Amino acid sequence: MRLFSLQILILLFALVSCKGKDDQQKESNKMVQLTDTIDQAIFNSIRKIAQENSFSNLESADRILEVGKLFLLTPYVGGTLEADGDEKLVVNLRELDCTTYLENVVVLSSISKQDHFSENDFLNKLKELRYRKGEIKDYTSRLHYFSDWIYENEQKGIVKNVTSEIGGVKYMKEINFMSKHVDSYPALKADSSLIVSIQDTENAINGRDLFYIPEDNVQNVENKIYNGDLIAITTKIKGLDISHVGIAIHVNERLHLMHASSLAKEVVISDIPLADILKESKLQSGIMVARVQ
């Protein structure tokens, strides 16, 4: 099914001529919902592929991998959710960062278990996944910290945090990066009243028992991590829990990462195993693992 990603690329390249007209209406990082013609076309193409190839008959993990592969070579663009004005559901299927890639894949794989699904199915599920209790209230209702994303979506029954049961140890770290780096977040800088809510979230995270698999032990638990599992890479950066996310995929009996890569500038399957990636990095410390239910 790897051919499907080429169909998406052909669609993207065919539509690139529309980009000039589109840019007159908005900047590339201020995306609207599916009223955007390119996002609409990509969604329709994915839906057609899912229906024609009976994604509804696949197991959950297989759907995640096949949907994930549809986005291979899609450009990496950071900060696509940081739109001006009031917080709103941002949809951008043509440019992805690591989190929006993972979210879109989880949602599209979930709704494609149905033979027929709609834009509203996609938008409603994306909102449920991205926001605390599935409700858009303000900037702070978005799940910014990914360990918090895992926790909240476990409460909703969408994922299960399996880190501790596959060999994880206590993740002893104080999380406060956002409240300590307000200038890095335009929404917080523009409205300082939001900082208190962010601090409340950080306090809640710090009150939980978090687990991670240290980088030196990742290779030892590869066989306990399944295709389609969600991988959250922990970081040595002070105050921050997770620095990168992606999807587990085994290649030649080793665990690799399918992800939107800031280095490759596109969605890729890593050339080397995840354990080796972690060992080569000075800032990454290990992983958390969540399994879609």
Helices and strands as residue ranges (DSSP letters): H 3-15, G 16-18, H 19-23, H 37-52, G 55-57, H 60-70, H 98-111, H 119-130, G 132-134, G 139-141, H 146-155, E 159-161, G 164-166, E 169-170, H 177-180, G 182-184, H 186-190, H 194-206, E 211-214, G 215-217, G 219-224, E 230-235, E 242-251, E 254-261, E 266-269, H 274-280, E 284-292
